[in-house]
Structure formats: structure tokens, C-alpha cells
């Protein structure tokens, strides 16, 4: 059975994702996609990468038994 968390615990999870994971994903995306010359396409690729990281983090939380909404992740992005 999924365990519901208080709003303060979810705020902590959100803050940890935004403070720890997101900067690493952004810097990695900038390096990986530096060959894309069009700035709009490069930003789209980085945003897709952030979405996939958010989704993967959501899946890890579910495997660990931390229940979050099936369509909204703790970072605020929509998964469906």
C-alpha cells in the first residue's frame, strides 16, 4: 500500500530534486547537445532530457514505496 506523505515532506523531496538533480541534468544536457546549432532545438532537447529525468526519478520513488500522484511529479512537471 502506498504511503502518503505530508506536504512538508513532499516539499522537501521537491527541493532536493531541484537542488541536486536538476543542475546536473542541465549541465549534462548543455554538454551533450552543444552540437545542435539551432538554439530552439537545443533547448527543446534539454527540456526533453529534464522531463525524462523527472519521470525516472518518479519511477524510483514509486519503487521505494514513496507514493506520489500518478500524473504529477514532486518537481511539479506533469507526467501524463
N, C-alpha and C positions, 0 to 999 in steps of 0.2 A: 504494500500500500504506500503510495507517495506521501511524503512528509511535507505539509505546508509550512512555509517559513513566515516569520513576521516581516513587516515592511522594513524594519531596520536591518534585518539580516539580508533581505533582497537588495537593499540599498548598498550594503557592504559588498555583496557579490558584484553588483553593477560597477561600483567604484573600483574594485580590484581588476575587473576586466578592462575598464577604460584606462586605468593607470599602468597596468602591467602588460597586457596582451596587445592592446591597440597600437601603442607606439612601435612595438617590434614588428607588427604586421605592416604598418605604414612604411617604416624604413626598408623592410624587405621588399615591399611592393615597388618602391621607388627605384631600388637597385635592379630588380628583375625586369621591370618594364621601361627602363631608361632608353631602350632601343626603339620604342614606339615614338615616332616623331610628332604625331598629331596630339596636342595636349588633351583634347577631349577624349580621344580613345584611350590614352594613358590613364586619365582619371577614372574612366569607366572600368578599366581593368583593375585598378587599385580598389575601387568601390566593390567590385565583384569579389575580390580577394578578402575584403573586410567582412562581407556578407557570409562567405564560406567559413571564415574563422569564427564568426558569431554562431553559425549553425553547428560547427564542430564542437565548440565549447558547450553549446546547449546539449548536444548528444552526450558529452562526457558527464555533465551534471545529471542527466537522467540516468545514466548507468551507475552513478554513485548514489542514486536514490534521492537526489535533491530535485523535488518536483517544481517545475516552472510551467507556466502556461504553454500549451502545445503550439500556439501560434505567435507568442511574443517572448523574446529573449530578455535576459536581465539587462542587456545593454540598451534595450529599447527598440531594436530593429525587429521587423516583422519577418517571420519565417515562412509564412504561407499566404 
